Amino acid sequence: MAIGIDVPTPPEPDNPEDYDYEKCPFHGQLSVRGQTREGTVVSTDMEKTVIVEREYDVFVPKYDRYMKRRSRIPAHVPGVLDSLEVGDEVKIAETRPLSKTKSHVVVENLSGDL
């Protein structure tokens, strides 16, 4: 089942009885809508959640220069993409609110193995 963006579909989960299909965009009913963003995983301390950091430049007209900003986005990790580590480049997509702070889900690991 395609999720509407061009990412490879991971294989089916090993334990279908224990898998959380409600929060999986690949094998469940979670719809992906809105923006997709790329960033670096900076924290994997929580269960099924990673913190993705994006750095970008903002122009400051007063000084006629650019300054660096960063945003840290909590994202849900589906069970089929569990092997994420700090430093991995990932693609995240916007979805419905999954918890108080999570409204994004990881859809692709851009730095190698799934």
C-alpha positions in Angstrom: 0.0 0.0 0.0 1.5 3.3 -1.0 1.4 6.2 1.5 1.3 8.9 -1.1 5.0 9.9 -1.0 8.0 8.3 -2.8 9.6 6.1 -0.1 10.3 2.4 -0.2 7.9 0.2 1.7 9.5 -1.8 4.6 8.7 -5.5 4.9 5.8 -6.8 7.0 6.3 -6.9 10.8 7.6 -10.2 12.3 4.9 -10.4 15.0 1.6 -9.3 13.5 -0.3 -10.0 16.8 1.9 -7.5 18.8 2.3 -4.9 16.1 0.7 -1.4 16.5 -1.1 -1.1 13.2 -3.0 2.1 14.4 0.2 4.2 14.2 1.9 2.7 11.2 1.6 4.5 7.8 2.9 1.5 5.8 0.8 -1.4 7.1 -1.9 0.4 9.1 -4.5 3.1 8.8 -2.3 6.2 9.7 -2.7 8.8 6.9 0.2 11.0 6.0 -0.6 14.6 5.0 1.0 18.0 5.0 4.8 18.6 4.9 7.7 16.2 4.7 11.0 17.2 6.2 14.5 15.8 6.5 16.7 16.0 9.6 19.1 14.3 11.9 18.2 12.1 14.8 19.6 13.7 18.0 17.8 11.6 20.7 16.4 8.0 20.9 15.8 8.0 24.7 12.1 7.5 24.5 10.2 4.4 23.4 8.9 4.6 19.8 9.9 8.2 19.6 12.9 10.1 18.2 13.8 13.8 18.3 14.7 15.0 14.8 16.7 18.3 14.5 16.7 20.5 11.5 19.1 23.5 11.0 18.2 26.3 8.7 19.3 29.9 8.0 17.2 33.0 8.6 18.0 36.3 7.0 18.4 39.3 9.4 17.8 42.5 7.4 19.2 44.8 10.1 22.6 43.3 9.9 22.3 42.1 6.3 23.4 38.6 7.3 22.1 35.1 7.9 21.8 33.5 11.3 21.4 29.8 12.1 18.2 28.4 13.7 17.2 24.9 14.6 14.0 23.2 15.3 13.6 19.9 17.2 10.6 17.8 16.2 9.5 14.7 18.1 8.5 11.9 15.6 6.9 8.5 16.1 8.9 5.5 14.9 6.9 2.7 13.4 7.9 -0.8 14.5 9.2 -1.7 11.1 11.8 1.1 11.3 13.0 0.4 14.9 16.8 0.4 14.1 17.3 4.2 14.2 20.4 5.5 16.0 21.6 9.0 17.0 23.1 10.7 13.9 20.9 9.0 11.3 19.4 11.2 8.6 15.7 10.6 8.3 12.7 11.8 6.4 9.6 12.6 8.6 6.0 13.3 7.4 3.2 15.2 9.1 0.2 13.3 10.3 -2.7 13.6 12.8 -1.7 14.3 16.4 -0.4 11.0 17.9 0.1 12.3 21.4 0.5 15.7 23.1 3.7 16.5 21.4 3.9 14.1 18.4 2.4 15.0 15.0 5.1 13.5 12.7 6.1 10.0 11.8 9.4 8.7 10.4 8.9 7.4 6.9 12.4 6.7 5.7 15.9 6.2 7.0 18.1 8.1 4.5 21.4 7.0 6.0 21.7 3.4 5.0 20.0 0.3 6.4 16.4 0.0 7.4 
